[in-house]
């Protein structure tokens, strides 16, 4: 698979761990330049330093107004284009389901935002 994405740029949200991190690594191994986006900048810096090609660590909470658009804009400005978006970011609420307030479930399933990509 190496080289099949040469010349492309991929933005991966939730890239600081789990599925997002693994996705960023696979895309980079295939030749894509990666814009890794998440709230945990320290983990993004480690990830980007380990990627096969060029990468960009962007600290952002994509559920917050304007931060998703800013991440896209920074990606295009610094990496020259944007071809692939993997919108993997999520929110995990901890604790027993029977004690979870309904409002927390709503936040986890549908994050309110007034601005999309």
N, C-alpha and C positions, 0 to 999 in steps of 0.2 A: 504494500500500500504506500510505501514511501514515495513522495514526490507527486502523488496524484492531485494534491491541492496547492502545488507550487504557484506562487503569485497571488493567492487569495488571502483575505483577512477575515478572521472569525472573532466575534464578540461572544464570550461565554459568561453568563451571569451565574452567581452561586459558585464561582470557580475556586473558592478557598478550601473546599473539602468535598468529599463524596463524589457523586455523579458529575458535578460540574468540573471538579479538578481532573477526574479521569477523562472526561470529554475533551478538555483543553489539551491534555497530554496526547491523546489519540490524534486530534486535529493537527497539532504541532508536528507530530511524527510523520504525518501525511504531507507536510510541507506548508501548512497555513501559518501565517503570522497571527498571534493570539492577543486579543485584548481581554484580559482576565478581570472580571468585575465581581466585587463582593464587599462586604462591610469590614472584613478582617484583612487589613493591608499587610500586616506582617506575614500572613500565610500566602498572600498573593505574591509578595516579593520573593519568597522562597520558591514558589511554583515557577514564576517567570525566569528565575535564575537557572532552573533545571530544564527548561524547555529546549527542544532540539533547535529551534530557530528564534527569530525575533519575537519578543513579547512585550506587553505593556500591562502594568498593574494599575487598575483604577479602583480606588476606594469609593464605593457608592452604595447607598441603600435605594435600590430601584423602586421601592414602594413609596419613597418620599418624592414629593412634587419636584419635578425638574431634573432629578438626578439621573434618570434613565436617558433622557434626551441629552444631558451633558456628557454622559458616558459615550453615547453614539457620536456626538460632535467631536469629542477628544480623540476617539478612535480614528475617525476620518482625517482629522487634522494631523495626527502624529503618525498614522500608518498609511495614509493616502487613499483609503477606500474602505468599504465594508461589504462583504459578500455573503457572510453567513452569520446568523444570530441564533444562539442556543439559549433560550430563555428558561434557565433551569433554577433560578433563585427561588427559594421557598422559605417558609417560616415554620418552625416547629415549636409547639407549645407543650410544655412538660407537665405531667401530673395525671391523675386518674380522670378518665372521661366523665365519670358521674359527678365530679366536682368542677368541671370546666364551665365557666360562664359562657352563655350563648354568644356574647359579643366577641369573645376570644376566638371562637370557631369561625365567626364571620370574618374576622381579621385574617385568619389563616387561609381561608378559602377564597376570599375576594378582598384583596388589599385595595382600599379606596385610594384612587389617585386621579388627579385632574389632567394629567399630561401623560400620554403614552409615547412610545418610540415614535 
